[in-house]
Amino acid sequence: MKREKRLTKRERKALAPARPAAPQQHKHIHCVACGKHLDDIEFTQGTATWLQCLHRSRFASCTVCADVSKRLLAEHDRTGQPVQSAQAWH
């Protein structure tokens, strides 16, 4: 008995319909220094800000914690290790 020819991965992918992209989800943002949950409105009110490391990655921070966050990012830039962020809380 002869086996049926199987489709290649490329052929199966070409036959399958494209899946729609997932809807954009709300980002769950926390302060790097203290771990406080930050809402989008806090960035427009000026109680939260975005900081950027030398690698151009962006990190959220409370304006109160900005100095501590900058020190954490400086340590990250100096050592190349991941940012030592605080545990998230609400």
C-alpha positions, -999 to 999 in steps of 0.1 A, spaced: 0 0 0 14 34 -10 13 63 14 -5 95 4 17 125 -2 17 149 28 16 187 24 47 206 35 45 231 63 46 259 37 18 244 17 -4 240 48 3 275 59 -6 288 24 -40 269 25 -49 281 60 -68 314 62 -50 343 79 -60 349 115 -71 383 125 -48 402 148 -57 402 185 -73 434 197 -50 458 215 -50 452 252 -46 478 280 -10 478 292 -5 469 328 21 494 339 40 496 372 66 520 386 101 506 384 112 519 418 81 513 440 60 489 420 28 510 422 2 504 395 1 534 371 -29 542 349 -26 561 316 -43 591 331 -14 595 355 10 602 327 -12 630 313 -17 645 348 21 646 355 21 622 384 39 595 363 66 597 336 85 575 312 123 571 316 146 557 290 178 537 295 208 538 271 194 508 252 163 529 244 140 508 265 112 527 282 103 523 319 75 539 338 81 557 371 61 578 396 74 614 396 81 610 433 103 579 426 121 594 395 154 598 413 154 562 425 143 550 391 171 569 374 196 552 397 182 518 389 184 525 352 220 538 356 229 506 373 212 486 345 232 506 319 265 502 338 262 464 344 240 453 315 219 433 339 180 435 339 166 464 358 161 456 395 125 467 396 103 466 427 76 440 431 43 452 415 14 461 438 -20 479 434 
